Amino acid sequence: MSFAKRSSYHKDAADFTTTKDIAHIESHGSRQEREHALIRKIDLFLLPTIWLMYLLSYIDRTNIGNAKIAGMQDDLQLSSGQYSVALIVFFVSYVIFEVPSNLILSKSRPSIFLPTIMILWGTVTCCMAAVQSYRQLVALRFVLGVLEAGFAPGVLLILSSWYKREEQSKRFAVYISAAILSGAFGGLLAGAITKDLEGAHGIRGWRWLFIVEGAASVGWACVAHFLLLDFPLTSKHLSESERRLASERLLVNDGTCAGDEMRSGPFEALRRSLMDWKVWLFTAGYMVIVGSSTLSYFYPTLVKGLGYESNKAQYMTVPIYGVAFVCNALTGYFADKIPYKRGFIIASWLTLALCCSVATAIAINFTARYVLLVFMAAGLWSSNALSLSFASSSFAHLSREARAVSLAFINAMGNLAQIYGAYLFPSEDAPRYIMGFSVVSAMCALGIGVYGMLYKATRRGWLDR
């Protein structure tokens, strides 16, 4: 073959290779663009809808405390013990019904199931305005727990079904931010309602609180039905090509949709979940975080104990939640860039919380204790969202039913901490609260060990087995 012919041959081959490469690059770029557009569409439908649903859910479960301050305890002649029972009975039914509710969701449509239970719990909240006795209050709180039990684990299942592992931390941070803002402004909103509507139409302000907030839940549930997405292969808000892309991108990333196709019965899902060592380790870690975070129920009391007057104490809790909100957002953003270090990040936040807890119990200066409380809250709230995304992404290979059971079990056991956490900061321990901060410190230390082990397991690839 002559030099001229060889040169012509190589030139043609080079041109051919270049054309193929360009086509591949253009195809890859086109897919990336379509995937980014799909993610934006998923975010637009899911995140605002879920965020407001969780905000209202959190308000409906905690407004009993604001109602108590506004006169409910006196009107119903509740003793301190009876009020505690009314608080705790919600979490009893909440914990019991989380796993069954998530199994139902895994075999149904989220756009129907979640708005339906929200309409029901909003209705029950409105009915609490009519209670005349302690028994009626306890009964309605129990039913409220049954109905709300399906929401939080349901959200965990939905987010794990739509997003890749490296996309979940930001979305869980958005989800948890609703609870943070509820803590910051929920009390102020409740105060405005009970004060401005006191005696309107002959109805006490605390009864109006249940009516207004329950009606808000019912109203938003009706809207949420038209906004919520179902699962990737069945959502009617997406075109056929978008559903296929949503399925394929997760299958390539971590096998999530493959797990959706590999269906299992409820008992098989329960067996697989409870025999998985990862479930128990994540459960222990989340129980530690939620148990320590019960501190948030006592922020007004703790801040008042630091030397602030009652009214000012309410406002001084807002910076605590404000810093937590910012730290939670930053943690979610950066954790998605280094998803394999989620365990390390959580352990680091818990280390900060541990140091602040010990220092708060020891410190005497009021200003120093307040600053420590701010950073402690930031560490606990940031750990909460990240621990959920960490667990969710670690169960991506499971069938939808097994994933539903695992996530619901972790969330349910974590919420057991709400029961014993209510007794950590009795008023007679003021202002040092040695017992409460000692227990929180011990739980943070345990959490550091748990998430340290999970970080090691991530580095060695054990969580993918």
N, C-alpha and C positions, 0 to 999 in steps of 0.2 A: 504493500500500500504506500503510495507516494506521500511525501510530507504534506502536500496541499490537501490530499484527501483525508489524511489523519487529522489535520487541523480542522477541516470542515466537519468531520465526524464529532470531534470533541466539542466543537462550538455548538453543534446541534444538540448534543447530549447535555451540555451546560444549560442551553436555553430550555431544554425539556425539564431538567431538574429544577431550574429556577421557577418555571411556570407551576410545577407541582408544589413547590415550597410556598409560593405566593398564594396558591389556591388553599393550601392547608392553613396558612396564617390567617387568610381572610375568613375561612370557615371557622377557625378557632376564635378569631376576634368577634365574628358575628354571634357565635354561641355565648361568648362572655357578655356581650351587650344584651342579648336576650335574657340571660340569666340575671344580670343586674336589674333589668327592667322588671323581671318577674319578682325578684326579692323586694323591690320597691312597692310593687302591687300587693304582695303578701303583707308587708309591713303596714301599708295603708289600711288594709281591711282588718288585720288582727290587732295590732298594738294599741291604737286608740280605744278600740272597742273593749278589749280585755282590761286595759288600764282603768277605764271608768267603771267597769263591772266590779273590779277588785276594790276600787276606792269605796263604792257604795256597799259592797259586801263587808268591808272592814268597819265602816261606819255603823252598819246595822247590827253587827255583833258586839260593838263596844259602846253603843249609845246608852246602854243601861246604866253605865257609870255617871253619865251626864244627867240622866233622868233622876238618879238617886239624889244628886246634889240639888236638883230643881224641885224636890219635894215628894218624889215617889215613895221614899222610905217612910216618911211620916204619914202619907195618905193611906198606904197599905199596912202601916204599923209593922214594918219588918224589923226583926232583930238583926244584929250584926251577923249572927250565924245563918239566919235565913237568907240574907242577901248574898252571903258567900256561896250557899247552895245554889241559888239562882244563877250565879256566875259560872260555877263549875259544871252544872248539869249540861250546859251548852257543849262543853268540850267532851263530855262523856259520849253523847250521841254523835258528835262530830268525828271523834276518833273511830267509833265502831262502824260507821257507815261509809268511810272514805273508800275502802277497797271495793265493796260491792258497787258503789256509785261509779267508780272508774271502770269496772268491768262492763257495766251497762253502757257507759259512754263509748268504750272501745268497739261495741257492736251496734252503735247507733250514729246519729248525725249530731255533731257538736252544735250546729246552728239551730237545732231544735231542742236538744237536751239541756244545754246551759241556760238559754233564755227561759225555758219552762220552769226550771227549779228557781231561777231568779224571780220570776213572777210570783211563785209560791212563797218564797221567803220574804219578799216585799209585802205580800198580803198578810203573812203572819206578823211581821213587824207592825203593820197598821193595826192589827187586832190587839197588839199589846197595849194600845191606847185605851182599850176598854176593860182591862183587868181590874178586878175589885178585891182580889185576895192573893195571898201568897201562893196557894196551890195553882191558881190560874196562871200566875207569872212563871212558875217552875215548868208547868206543862208546855207553855208556849216557847219557853227558852229551849226545852228539849227538842221540840219539833223544829225550831229554827236551826239547831245544830244538825239535825238529820238532813234538812234541805240544803244548807250551805256546805255540807260535807263533800258534795260532788263538784264544787267549783274549783278550789285550789289544785287538787290533784288532776282535775280535768285540764286546767291550763298547762300544767307541766307536761301532760301527754300531748296536747296540741302543739306546743312549742317544739317538743322533741320530734314531732312528726313532720315539721315543715322546714327546720333549719339544720344546717350542717353543724358539726361539733364546734368549729371555729367561729360560728355565727351566733351561738346561743347565749353567751355571757352578757352581751349588750342587751339582748331581748329580755332576759331574766332581770337585769338591772332596771329596765323600764317597768317591768311588772311589779317589782318590789317597791319601786319609788312611790307607787300609789299608797302603800301602807305608811311610808315615811311622811308623805304630805298629809295623810289623814291624821297622823299623830300630831303634826305641827299645827294644823288649822281646824281639825275636827271639833276640838273643845270650844274654840272661839265661835264656830258656826252654831254649835249646839247652844252656847250661851245666848247668842243673838236670837235664836228661834224661841227658846224658853222665856226670854225676857219680853220680846216684842209681842208674842202671841199669848202671854199669860192672861187667862180669863176671857179670851176671845170666844164668843158664842157660848159662854159658860163652861169652857173647857180649860183645864189646867195646862200650863206651859209644857210640862213634861209629857203630857199626853199628846200635845201637838207635835212634839219632837218625834215621837214614833210615827205619827200620821204623815208628816212631811217627808221624813227620810225613807219610810216604807214606800210611799207613793213615788218617790224619785226612782227607786229600784224597779218598780213595776213599769214605769214609763220608759226607762232606758232598756229594760229587757225586751220590750216590744220593738225598739229600734235595732237592738243587737241581733235579733233574728235575721234581719235583712243584710247585716254586715259581716257576721262571723263566717269564717271559712270552715268547711268540713275537713276531711283528710285529703291528701294530695291527689289520690286517684278518683275521688268522688265529688270534689268541690264544684258546685255549679257556677261559681263566680269566675272560673277560669275556662279558657277555651281548651279544646282537645289537645292542641300542641303545647299549651302552657301546663296542663296536667301531666303530660308525658315528660316535659322538661323537668318539672318539679319532682317527679318520681325518679328520673334517670340521674339527676345531679346528686341526690341523696344516696342512691344505690352505688354510684361510683365512689362517693366520699366515704361512707361508713356502713353501707348495707341496711340503712333504716327501712327503705321501702321493700327490700327483700324480706325483711322481718315482717312487714305488713302483709305480704303475700303468704308467709308461712304462719298461718293462723293456728291457734290452739284453744282448747276448751278452758273453762274457768278453773277447774281443779288442776289441770295440767299446768296452767299459768301460775297458779298459787304454789304448786309444788316446785316448779322451776325457780320461782322467785325466792322462796324461803330456803332453798338449798344452795343459793348463790352466796358465797362469803362476802362478795362486794356489797350486797344489799345490807347485810348486818353492820359492816364497817361504816357505810354511808349513813345508816340509821343512827349509830352511836354518835357520829360526828354532828349530825343535824340536831339530835336531841340536846347536845351540849350547847350549840349555838342558840337554839330557841329557848332553852332553859336560862341561859345567861341574858337573853334579850327580854325576858319578862321584867327586867329592870325598867323597861320603858313605861310600864304601867305605873311606876312610882316616881317618874320624873318630877311631877308637880310637888309631891311630898318631899322628895329628896332636895329639890331646889329650895323649897320653903324652909327645910331644915338647915340649909346653908345660910339662912339669915334674911331671906326675902319675904316680903309680905304676901298674903294669899293671892291678891290680884296680880301683882308683879311676878309672882312665881309662875303663873300661867304663861305670861308673855316671855319669861326667861327660858322656857322650854323650847321656844321656836328656834333659837340659834343652834340648839342641840340637834334638832332634826334637820336644820339647814345645812350644817356641816356634813351630817350623815348622807344627805341627798347628793351633795357634790362628790363625796368620796365614793359612794355607791356607783355613780355614773362613770367616774374615772376608772374605777376598778373593772367594771364591765367592759369598757372600751379597750383597755390595755390587755385584759385577760384573753380576749379573742385573738390578740396578736401573738400571744405565747400560751396557747391552750394547754400544752403539756406541763405548765408550771402552775396550774390552778391550785393544786394541793399546797404548794409552797407559799402562794399568795395568801391563801386562807390561814395557814399556820402563822404567817407573819402578822396578819391582822389580829389573830387571837393572842399572839404574844404581846402586841400593843395593848389589847384589852386587859390582859392579865396584869401587866405592869401598872396600868391606870387603876385597876380595881384595888390592888394592894396599896398603892399610893393614896387613893381616896380614903381608904379606911384609916390610914396612918396620919394623913395631913390634918392640920388644925385650921389653917388659913382658909376662909370661905372662898375667896377668889380662886385660889389654887385648886380647890376641890371641884369647883364648877368647871374650870378648864379641863381637868382630868376627866370629868364626866362627859364632856363634849367629845373628846378623842376616843373614849371608851365606847360611846354609842356609835361613832363612825366605824370603828373596827367591827363591832357586832353586826350592824346593818349591812356593811359591805360583804362580810363573810356569809350572811344569810343568802343573798342573791347568788353569789358565786358557788356556794355549796350545792344549790339546786341545779345550776347549769352543769356543774361537774358530774353530779349523779346522773342527770338526764343524758348527757353525752356518753357516759360509760355504759348505758344500757341500749345503745342504738342498735346493736346486733340482735336483740331479742324480738320475739313476735310482739305485735301490738298489745295483745292481752297480757303477756308476761311483763312488758314494759309498764302497762297500766297498773298492774298489781304492785310492782316494785316501787314505782314513784308514789303511789297512794300509801303504801306501807311506810315508806320513809317519812312522808309528810304527816301521817297519822301518829306514828310513834314520837315524832318531833313535837307534835302538839300536846302530847301527854304532859310535857313540861309546863304547859299553861296551868295545869291543875296544881302541881306542887309549887310552882313558881309564885303563886298568889300568896304564899305564906313566908316568903323570904325576907320581907322588909316590914315587920310589924311596927306599929307606931311607937311602942315602948322602947324600941332599940334606937330611936332618934337621939342625937343627930349623927352618931358614928355608924350605925347599922353594921356592926362587926359581923354578925352571923350572915347577913345577906351578901356582903362583899366577900366573905370567906368562901361561901358556897360558889359564888360566881367565879372566883379565882381558881378554885379547884376544878370546876367544869372547863374553864378556858385551858388549864394545863392538860386535862384529858384530851380536849379537842386538838391541841398542838400535836400530841402524840399520834392521834388518829389520822389527821391530815398529813402528817409527816410520813406515815406508813403508806397512805394513798399516793403521795407524791413519788415515793420510791417505787411503788407498784406501777405507776404510770411510766416512769423512766425505763423499767424493765419489760414493759409491754404486757404485764399481767392483766390489766383491766380489759384488754381486747380478747381475752380467752374465754 
